[in-house]
Amino acid sequence: MAKILIYSKDYCPYCQRAKALFQKLGQVFEEIDLLANPNKKSEMVSMANGRSTVPQIFINGKHIGGCDDLYKLHDAGKLTPLLAE
């Protein structure tokens, strides 16, 4: 099973939408809520090549991007193969 990491904020609708897709696909993910862990933001920005918005999504250590990026992968049929790695 893929290792999925999502940096999020609990009130963010894009974060909720991204998590809902993973749940629909039966995927388990680790979530780091930046409101509860503000010290993790610099880690996220560094890993996301300077991107500071949420969500920032990583699959098996590969930066996927945000919610729109995730859905583009899914719509193009490229998300499922990533999750199978």
Buried (B, 14 or more C-beta within 10 A) or exposed (E): EBEBBBBBBEEBEBBBBBBEBBEEEEBEBEBBBBEEEEEEBEEBBEBBEEBEBBBBBBBEEEBBBBBEBBBEBBEEEEBEEBBEE
